[in-house]
Amino acid sequence: MNDRISTLDELLSDPMVQLVMERDHVRPEQVRMLLERARPRNAGEPVVPPAHVVARTCQKVWLCR
């Protein structure tokens, strides 16, 4: 395995990863499903904190009263 792996497909096709998965009785579909379930629902969208969190934060640095 090298440092240039950038996609899940590349990772799952790596011979060393395949050997470990085989030893552990893990299938690629299981890994994909696990990662899909762990992915945040709003992946890629900016997250804006609620107003009370913003207000509390700016009060600490004297940006708002």
PyMOL Python script that loads the backbone (N, CA, C, O; Angstrom):
from pymol import cmd

cmd.read_pdbstr("""\
ATOM      1  N   MET A   1       0.848  -1.180   0.000  1.00  0.00           N
ATOM      2  CA  MET A   1       0.000   0.000   0.000  1.00  0.00           C
ATOM      3  C   MET A   1       0.885   1.233   0.000  1.00  0.00           C
ATOM      4  O   MET A   1       1.915   1.257   0.674  1.00  0.00           O
ATOM      5  N   ASN A   2       0.497   2.257  -0.749  1.00  0.00           N
ATOM      6  CA  ASN A   2       1.317   3.456  -0.792  1.00  0.00           C
ATOM      7  C   ASN A   2       0.524   4.666  -0.310  1.00  0.00           C
ATOM      8  O   ASN A   2      -0.657   4.547   0.014  1.00  0.00           O
ATOM      9  N   ASP A   3       1.166   5.820  -0.263  1.00  0.00           N
ATOM     10  CA  ASP A   3       0.536   7.045   0.231  1.00  0.00           C
ATOM     11  C   ASP A   3      -0.318   7.736  -0.818  1.00  0.00           C
ATOM     12  O   ASP A   3      -0.899   8.783  -0.535  1.00  0.00           O
ATOM     13  N   ARG A   4      -0.410   7.190  -2.006  1.00  0.00           N
ATOM     14  CA  ARG A   4      -1.125   7.858  -3.084  1.00  0.00           C
ATOM     15  C   ARG A   4      -2.535   7.324  -3.290  1.00  0.00           C
ATOM     16  O   ARG A   4      -3.172   7.658  -4.289  1.00  0.00           O
ATOM     17  N   ILE A   5      -3.027   6.522  -2.393  1.00  0.00           N
ATOM     18  CA  ILE A   5      -4.390   6.008  -2.511  1.00  0.00           C
ATOM     19  C   ILE A   5      -5.352   7.137  -2.167  1.00  0.00           C
ATOM     20  O   ILE A   5      -5.256   7.735  -1.094  1.00  0.00           O
ATOM     21  N   SER A   6      -6.278   7.429  -3.076  1.00  0.00           N
ATOM     22  CA  SER A   6      -7.155   8.569  -2.855  1.00  0.00           C
ATOM     23  C   SER A   6      -8.638   8.217  -2.919  1.00  0.00           C
ATOM     24  O   SER A   6      -9.483   9.051  -2.595  1.00  0.00           O
ATOM     25  N   THR A   7      -8.961   7.009  -3.325  1.00  0.00           N
ATOM     26  CA  THR A   7     -10.374   6.647  -3.386  1.00  0.00           C
ATOM     27  C   THR A   7     -10.602   5.328  -2.659  1.00  0.00           C
ATOM     28  O   THR A   7      -9.674   4.548  -2.440  1.00  0.00           O
ATOM     29  N   LEU A   8     -11.837   5.102  -2.297  1.00  0.00           N
ATOM     30  CA  LEU A   8     -12.188   3.861  -1.633  1.00  0.00           C
ATOM     31  C   LEU A   8     -11.940   2.669  -2.557  1.00  0.00           C
ATOM     32  O   LEU A   8     -11.485   1.619  -2.104  1.00  0.00           O
ATOM     33  N   ASP A   9     -12.234   2.825  -3.833  1.00  0.00           N
ATOM     34  CA  ASP A   9     -11.988   1.737  -4.790  1.00  0.00           C
ATOM     35  C   ASP A   9     -10.521   1.349  -4.818  1.00  0.00           C
ATOM     36  O   ASP A   9     -10.187   0.165  -4.841  1.00  0.00           O
ATOM     37  N   GLU A  10      -9.641   2.347  -4.817  1.00  0.00           N
ATOM     38  CA  GLU A  10      -8.203   2.058  -4.808  1.00  0.00           C
ATOM     39  C   GLU A  10      -7.799   1.348  -3.522  1.00  0.00           C
ATOM     40  O   GLU A  10      -7.000   0.412  -3.546  1.00  0.00           O
ATOM     41  N   LEU A  11      -8.347   1.793  -2.417  1.00  0.00           N
ATOM     42  CA  LEU A  11      -8.032   1.169  -1.140  1.00  0.00           C
ATOM     43  C   LEU A  11      -8.494  -0.284  -1.111  1.00  0.00           C
ATOM     44  O   LEU A  11      -7.746  -1.173  -0.701  1.00  0.00           O
ATOM     45  N   LEU A  12      -9.726  -0.520  -1.548  1.00  0.00           N
ATOM     46  CA  LEU A  12     -10.269  -1.876  -1.512  1.00  0.00           C
ATOM     47  C   LEU A  12      -9.619  -2.806  -2.528  1.00  0.00           C
ATOM     48  O   LEU A  12      -9.707  -4.026  -2.391  1.00  0.00           O
ATOM     49  N   SER A  13      -8.975  -2.253  -3.534  1.00  0.00           N
ATOM     50  CA  SER A  13      -8.306  -3.096  -4.521  1.00  0.00           C
ATOM     51  C   SER A  13      -6.843  -3.361  -4.162  1.00  0.00           C
ATOM     52  O   SER A  13      -6.162  -4.118  -4.854  1.00  0.00           O
ATOM     53  N   ASP A  14      -6.369  -2.750  -3.101  1.00  0.00           N
ATOM     54  CA  ASP A  14      -4.994  -2.958  -2.661  1.00  0.00           C
ATOM     55  C   ASP A  14      -4.834  -4.405  -2.168  1.00  0.00           C
ATOM     56  O   ASP A  14      -5.624  -4.862  -1.343  1.00  0.00           O
ATOM     57  N   PRO A  15      -3.823  -5.126  -2.664  1.00  0.00           N
ATOM     58  CA  PRO A  15      -3.643  -6.539  -2.288  1.00  0.00           C
ATOM     59  C   PRO A  15      -3.501  -6.763  -0.779  1.00  0.00           C
ATOM     60  O   PRO A  15      -4.029  -7.742  -0.252  1.00  0.00           O
ATOM     61  N   MET A  16      -2.805  -5.882  -0.088  1.00  0.00           N
ATOM     62  CA  MET A  16      -2.624  -6.047   1.358  1.00  0.00           C
ATOM     63  C   MET A  16      -3.956  -5.875   2.084  1.00  0.00           C
ATOM     64  O   MET A  16      -4.266  -6.628   3.008  1.00  0.00           O
ATOM     65  N   VAL A  17      -4.728  -4.899   1.671  1.00  0.00           N
ATOM     66  CA  VAL A  17      -6.043  -4.670   2.267  1.00  0.00           C
ATOM     67  C   VAL A  17      -6.939  -5.867   2.005  1.00  0.00           C
ATOM     68  O   VAL A  17      -7.675  -6.298   2.893  1.00  0.00           O
ATOM     69  N   GLN A  18      -6.884  -6.402   0.812  1.00  0.00           N
ATOM     70  CA  GLN A  18      -7.693  -7.571   0.484  1.00  0.00           C
ATOM     71  C   GLN A  18      -7.320  -8.777   1.350  1.00  0.00           C
ATOM     72  O   GLN A  18      -8.194  -9.527   1.785  1.00  0.00           O
ATOM     73  N   LEU A  19      -6.028  -8.959   1.596  1.00  0.00           N
ATOM     74  CA  LEU A  19      -5.595 -10.073   2.446  1.00  0.00           C
ATOM     75  C   LEU A  19      -6.121  -9.918   3.875  1.00  0.00           C
ATOM     76  O   LEU A  19      -6.601 -10.880   4.474  1.00  0.00           O
ATOM     77  N   VAL A  20      -6.028  -8.717   4.407  1.00  0.00           N
ATOM     78  CA  VAL A  20      -6.519  -8.480   5.762  1.00  0.00           C
ATOM     79  C   VAL A  20      -8.032  -8.666   5.824  1.00  0.00           C
ATOM     80  O   VAL A  20      -8.550  -9.267   6.764  1.00  0.00           O
ATOM     81  N   MET A  21      -8.736  -8.147   4.820  1.00  0.00           N
ATOM     82  CA  MET A  21     -10.188  -8.309   4.790  1.00  0.00           C
ATOM     83  C   MET A  21     -10.567  -9.790   4.691  1.00  0.00           C
ATOM     84  O   MET A  21     -11.512 -10.237   5.341  1.00  0.00           O
ATOM     85  N   GLU A  22      -9.838 -10.534   3.890  1.00  0.00           N
ATOM     86  CA  GLU A  22     -10.118 -11.966   3.754  1.00  0.00           C
ATOM     87  C   GLU A  22      -9.896 -12.686   5.085  1.00  0.00           C
ATOM     88  O   GLU A  22     -10.702 -13.518   5.501  1.00  0.00           O
ATOM     89  N   ARG A  23      -8.797 -12.350   5.734  1.00  0.00           N
ATOM     90  CA  ARG A  23      -8.500 -12.972   7.023  1.00  0.00           C
ATOM     91  C   ARG A  23      -9.595 -12.664   8.056  1.00  0.00           C
ATOM     92  O   ARG A  23      -9.951 -13.515   8.871  1.00  0.00           O
ATOM     93  N   ASP A  24     -10.122 -11.430   8.004  1.00  0.00           N
ATOM     94  CA  ASP A  24     -11.140 -10.999   8.962  1.00  0.00           C
ATOM     95  C   ASP A  24     -12.564 -11.306   8.507  1.00  0.00           C
ATOM     96  O   ASP A  24     -13.531 -10.954   9.183  1.00  0.00           O
ATOM     97  N   HIS A  25     -12.683 -11.961   7.362  1.00  0.00           N
ATOM     98  CA  HIS A  25     -13.999 -12.304   6.798  1.00  0.00           C
ATOM     99  C   HIS A  25     -14.867 -11.059   6.576  1.00  0.00           C
ATOM    100  O   HIS A  25     -16.046 -11.029   6.929  1.00  0.00           O
ATOM    101  N   VAL A  26     -14.253 -10.046   5.987  1.00  0.00           N
ATOM    102  CA  VAL A  26     -14.947  -8.797   5.677  1.00  0.00           C
ATOM    103  C   VAL A  26     -15.011  -8.649   4.165  1.00  0.00           C
ATOM    104  O   VAL A  26     -14.011  -8.829   3.469  1.00  0.00           O
ATOM    105  N   ARG A  27     -16.195  -8.319   3.665  1.00  0.00           N
ATOM    106  CA  ARG A  27     -16.374  -8.123   2.226  1.00  0.00           C
ATOM    107  C   ARG A  27     -16.367  -6.627   1.903  1.00  0.00           C
ATOM    108  O   ARG A  27     -16.748  -5.815   2.746  1.00  0.00           O
ATOM    109  N   PRO A  28     -15.943  -6.260   0.708  1.00  0.00           N
ATOM    110  CA  PRO A  28     -15.930  -4.845   0.317  1.00  0.00           C
ATOM    111  C   PRO A  28     -17.296  -4.169   0.476  1.00  0.00           C
ATOM    112  O   PRO A  28     -17.365  -2.995   0.842  1.00  0.00           O
ATOM    113  N   GLU A  29     -18.373  -4.895   0.207  1.00  0.00           N
ATOM    114  CA  GLU A  29     -19.714  -4.303   0.337  1.00  0.00           C
ATOM    115  C   GLU A  29     -19.984  -3.894   1.784  1.00  0.00           C
ATOM    116  O   GLU A  29     -20.661  -2.897   2.033  1.00  0.00           O
ATOM    117  N   GLN A  30     -19.459  -4.659   2.730  1.00  0.00           N
ATOM    118  CA  GLN A  30     -19.649  -4.334   4.134  1.00  0.00           C
ATOM    119  C   GLN A  30     -18.918  -3.044   4.493  1.00  0.00           C
ATOM    120  O   GLN A  30     -19.439  -2.213   5.237  1.00  0.00           O
ATOM    121  N   VAL A  31     -17.712  -2.885   3.962  1.00  0.00           N
ATOM    122  CA  VAL A  31     -16.940  -1.672   4.223  1.00  0.00           C
ATOM    123  C   VAL A  31     -17.660  -0.466   3.628  1.00  0.00           C
ATOM    124  O   VAL A  31     -17.782   0.573   4.277  1.00  0.00           O
ATOM    125  N   ARG A  32     -18.134  -0.607   2.396  1.00  0.00           N
ATOM    126  CA  ARG A  32     -18.856   0.495   1.746  1.00  0.00           C
ATOM    127  C   ARG A  32     -20.101   0.887   2.546  1.00  0.00           C
ATOM    128  O   ARG A  32     -20.374   2.072   2.735  1.00  0.00           O
ATOM    129  N   MET A  33     -20.854  -0.117   3.014  1.00  0.00           N
ATOM    130  CA  MET A  33     -22.061   0.162   3.768  1.00  0.00           C
ATOM    131  C   MET A  33     -21.729   0.857   5.092  1.00  0.00           C
ATOM    132  O   MET A  33     -22.418   1.796   5.490  1.00  0.00           O
ATOM    133  N   LEU A  34     -20.686   0.400   5.766  1.00  0.00           N
ATOM    134  CA  LEU A  34     -20.277   1.018   7.018  1.00  0.00           C
ATOM    135  C   LEU A  34     -19.902   2.479   6.812  1.00  0.00           C
ATOM    136  O   LEU A  34     -20.326   3.349   7.572  1.00  0.00           O
ATOM    137  N   LEU A  35     -19.113   2.742   5.789  1.00  0.00           N
ATOM    138  CA  LEU A  35     -18.690   4.118   5.525  1.00  0.00           C
ATOM    139  C   LEU A  35     -19.865   4.994   5.090  1.00  0.00           C
ATOM    140  O   LEU A  35     -19.925   6.170   5.449  1.00  0.00           O
ATOM    141  N   GLU A  36     -20.782   4.440   4.333  1.00  0.00           N
ATOM    142  CA  GLU A  36     -21.959   5.196   3.909  1.00  0.00           C
ATOM    143  C   GLU A  36     -22.813   5.567   5.118  1.00  0.00           C
ATOM    144  O   GLU A  36     -23.321   6.685   5.208  1.00  0.00           O
ATOM    145  N   ARG A  37     -22.964   4.638   6.033  1.00  0.00           N
ATOM    146  CA  ARG A  37     -23.769   4.912   7.226  1.00  0.00           C
ATOM    147  C   ARG A  37     -23.088   5.917   8.143  1.00  0.00           C
ATOM    148  O   ARG A  37     -23.769   6.657   8.855  1.00  0.00           O
ATOM    149  N   ALA A  38     -21.756   5.961   8.142  1.00  0.00           N
ATOM    150  CA  ALA A  38     -21.010   6.869   9.007  1.00  0.00           C
ATOM    151  C   ALA A  38     -20.886   8.270   8.412  1.00  0.00           C
ATOM    152  O   ALA A  38     -20.567   9.221   9.126  1.00  0.00           O
ATOM    153  N   ARG A  39     -21.134   8.400   7.114  1.00  0.00           N
ATOM    154  CA  ARG A  39     -20.996   9.696   6.451  1.00  0.00           C
ATOM    155  C   ARG A  39     -22.068  10.653   6.969  1.00  0.00           C
ATOM    156  O   ARG A  39     -23.235  10.280   7.086  1.00  0.00           O
ATOM    157  N   PRO A  40     -21.668  11.888   7.279  1.00  0.00           N
ATOM    158  CA  PRO A  40     -22.671  12.869   7.707  1.00  0.00           C
ATOM    159  C   PRO A  40     -23.703  13.090   6.610  1.00  0.00           C
ATOM    160  O   PRO A  40     -23.370  13.081   5.425  1.00  0.00           O
ATOM    161  N   ARG A  41     -24.920  13.282   6.995  1.00  0.00           N
ATOM    162  CA  ARG A  41     -26.005  13.458   6.021  1.00  0.00           C
ATOM    163  C   ARG A  41     -25.808  14.696   5.152  1.00  0.00           C
ATOM    164  O   ARG A  41     -26.224  14.719   3.994  1.00  0.00           O
ATOM    165  N   ASN A  42     -25.179  15.716   5.707  1.00  0.00           N
ATOM    166  CA  ASN A  42     -25.008  16.960   4.965  1.00  0.00           C
ATOM    167  C   ASN A  42     -23.569  17.124   4.482  1.00  0.00           C
ATOM    168  O   ASN A  42     -23.046  18.237   4.439  1.00  0.00           O
ATOM    169  N   ALA A  43     -22.938  16.017   4.120  1.00  0.00           N
ATOM    170  CA  ALA A  43     -21.542  16.073   3.668  1.00  0.00           C
ATOM    171  C   ALA A  43     -21.398  17.039   2.497  1.00  0.00           C
ATOM    172  O   ALA A  43     -22.144  16.981   1.519  1.00  0.00           O
ATOM    173  N   GLY A  44     -20.435  17.911   2.623  1.00  0.00           N
ATOM    174  CA  GLY A  44     -20.178  18.867   1.558  1.00  0.00           C
ATOM    175  C   GLY A  44     -20.891  20.194   1.735  1.00  0.00           C
ATOM    176  O   GLY A  44     -20.528  21.180   1.095  1.00  0.00           O
ATOM    177  N   GLU A  45     -21.893  20.233   2.590  1.00  0.00           N
ATOM    178  CA  GLU A  45     -22.600  21.480   2.841  1.00  0.00           C
ATOM    179  C   GLU A  45     -21.972  22.166   4.045  1.00  0.00           C
ATOM    180  O   GLU A  45     -21.602  21.496   5.009  1.00  0.00           O
ATOM    181  N   PRO A  46     -21.845  23.486   4.009  1.00  0.00           N
ATOM    182  CA  PRO A  46     -21.285  24.184   5.168  1.00  0.00           C
ATOM    183  C   PRO A  46     -22.232  24.061   6.358  1.00  0.00           C
ATOM    184  O   PRO A  46     -23.453  24.085   6.205  1.00  0.00           O
ATOM    185  N   VAL A  47     -21.656  23.932   7.523  1.00  0.00           N
ATOM    186  CA  VAL A  47     -22.451  23.811   8.735  1.00  0.00           C
ATOM    187  C   VAL A  47     -22.412  25.141   9.475  1.00  0.00           C
ATOM    188  O   VAL A  47     -21.342  25.623   9.845  1.00  0.00           O
ATOM    189  N   VAL A  48     -23.577  25.727   9.688  1.00  0.00           N
ATOM    190  CA  VAL A  48     -23.687  26.985  10.411  1.00  0.00           C
ATOM    191  C   VAL A  48     -24.222  26.665  11.802  1.00  0.00           C
ATOM    192  O   VAL A  48     -25.291  26.068  11.928  1.00  0.00           O
ATOM    193  N   PRO A  49     -23.495  27.054  12.846  1.00  0.00           N
ATOM    194  CA  PRO A  49     -23.973  26.755  14.192  1.00  0.00           C
ATOM    195  C   PRO A  49     -25.224  27.567  14.518  1.00  0.00           C
ATOM    196  O   PRO A  49     -25.469  28.601  13.896  1.00  0.00           O
ATOM    197  N   PRO A  50     -26.014  27.111  15.482  1.00  0.00           N
ATOM    198  CA  PRO A  50     -27.207  27.851  15.883  1.00  0.00           C
ATOM    199  C   PRO A  50     -26.841  29.231  16.421  1.00  0.00           C
ATOM    200  O   PRO A  50     -25.716  29.446  16.871  1.00  0.00           O
ATOM    201  N   ALA A  51     -27.782  30.156  16.377  1.00  0.00           N
ATOM    202  CA  ALA A  51     -27.530  31.546  16.770  1.00  0.00           C
ATOM    203  C   ALA A  51     -27.015  31.661  18.201  1.00  0.00           C
ATOM    204  O   ALA A  51     -26.123  32.467  18.465  1.00  0.00           O
ATOM    205  N   HIS A  52     -27.553  30.878  19.124  1.00  0.00           N
ATOM    206  CA  HIS A  52     -27.108  31.003  20.518  1.00  0.00           C
ATOM    207  C   HIS A  52     -25.646  30.592  20.685  1.00  0.00           C
ATOM    208  O   HIS A  52     -24.967  31.089  21.583  1.00  0.00           O
ATOM    209  N   VAL A  53     -25.158  29.699  19.839  1.00  0.00           N
ATOM    210  CA  VAL A  53     -23.753  29.302  19.898  1.00  0.00           C
ATOM    211  C   VAL A  53     -22.883  30.423  19.343  1.00  0.00           C
ATOM    212  O   VAL A  53     -21.826  30.720  19.899  1.00  0.00           O
ATOM    213  N   VAL A  54     -23.317  31.039  18.264  1.00  0.00           N
ATOM    214  CA  VAL A  54     -22.573  32.150  17.676  1.00  0.00           C
ATOM    215  C   VAL A  54     -22.519  33.301  18.673  1.00  0.00           C
ATOM    216  O   VAL A  54     -21.459  33.891  18.882  1.00  0.00           O
ATOM    217  N   ALA A  55     -23.657  33.626  19.291  1.00  0.00           N
ATOM    218  CA  ALA A  55     -23.710  34.738  20.242  1.00  0.00           C
ATOM    219  C   ALA A  55     -22.779  34.480  21.420  1.00  0.00           C
ATOM    220  O   ALA A  55     -22.050  35.380  21.836  1.00  0.00           O
ATOM    221  N   ARG A  56     -22.792  33.275  21.961  1.00  0.00           N
ATOM    222  CA  ARG A  56     -21.936  32.941  23.093  1.00  0.00           C
ATOM    223  C   ARG A  56     -20.466  33.070  22.708  1.00  0.00           C
ATOM    224  O   ARG A  56     -19.648  33.532  23.504  1.00  0.00           O
ATOM    225  N   THR A  57     -20.141  32.666  21.503  1.00  0.00           N
ATOM    226  CA  THR A  57     -18.761  32.724  21.041  1.00  0.00           C
ATOM    227  C   THR A  57     -18.300  34.164  20.868  1.00  0.00           C
ATOM    228  O   THR A  57     -17.201  34.517  21.297  1.00  0.00           O
ATOM    229  N   CYS A  58     -19.118  34.992  20.250  1.00  0.00           N
ATOM    230  CA  CYS A  58     -18.680  36.372  20.008  1.00  0.00           C
ATOM    231  C   CYS A  58     -18.654  37.177  21.306  1.00  0.00           C
ATOM    232  O   CYS A  58     -17.887  38.134  21.413  1.00  0.00           O
ATOM    233  N   GLN A  59     -19.474  36.812  22.296  1.00  0.00           N
ATOM    234  CA  GLN A  59     -19.424  37.502  23.582  1.00  0.00           C
ATOM    235  C   GLN A  59     -18.093  37.256  24.282  1.00  0.00           C
ATOM    236  O   GLN A  59     -17.568  38.144  24.955  1.00  0.00           O
ATOM    237  N   LYS A  60     -17.554  36.071  24.126  1.00  0.00           N
ATOM    238  CA  LYS A  60     -16.290  35.726  24.782  1.00  0.00           C
ATOM    239  C   LYS A  60     -15.142  36.578  24.261  1.00  0.00           C
ATOM    240  O   LYS A  60     -14.197  36.849  25.002  1.00  0.00           O
ATOM    241  N   VAL A  61     -15.201  36.999  23.022  1.00  0.00           N
ATOM    242  CA  VAL A  61     -14.122  37.814  22.445  1.00  0.00           C
ATOM    243  C   VAL A  61     -14.565  39.261  22.263  1.00  0.00           C
ATOM    244  O   VAL A  61     -13.954  40.016  21.507  1.00  0.00           O
ATOM    245  N   TRP A  62     -15.636  39.643  22.963  1.00  0.00           N
ATOM    246  CA  TRP A  62     -16.135  41.033  22.986  1.00  0.00           C
ATOM    247  C   TRP A  62     -16.522  41.564  21.608  1.00  0.00           C
ATOM    248  O   TRP A  62     -16.297  42.739  21.318  1.00  0.00           O
ATOM    249  N   LEU A  63     -17.093  40.732  20.766  1.00  0.00           N
ATOM    250  CA  LEU A  63     -17.534  41.194  19.451  1.00  0.00           C
ATOM    251  C   LEU A  63     -18.989  41.652  19.474  1.00  0.00           C
ATOM    252  O   LEU A  63     -19.419  42.405  18.600  1.00  0.00           O
ATOM    253  N   CYS A  64     -19.740  41.204  20.461  1.00  0.00           N
ATOM    254  CA  CYS A  64     -21.137  41.630  20.564  1.00  0.00           C
ATOM    255  C   CYS A  64     -21.492  41.797  22.037  1.00  0.00           C
ATOM    256  O   CYS A  64     -20.807  41.268  22.912  1.00  0.00           O
ATOM    257  N   ARG A  65     -22.555  42.528  22.301  1.00  0.00           N
ATOM    258  CA  ARG A  65     -22.954  42.797  23.691  1.00  0.00           C
ATOM    259  C   ARG A  65     -24.036  41.905  24.143  1.00  0.00           C
ATOM    260  O   ARG A  65     -24.481  42.005  25.286  1.00  0.00           O
TER     261      ARG A  65
END
""", "prot")
cmd.dss("prot")
cmd.show_as("cartoon", "prot")
cmd.util.cbc("prot")
cmd.orient("prot")
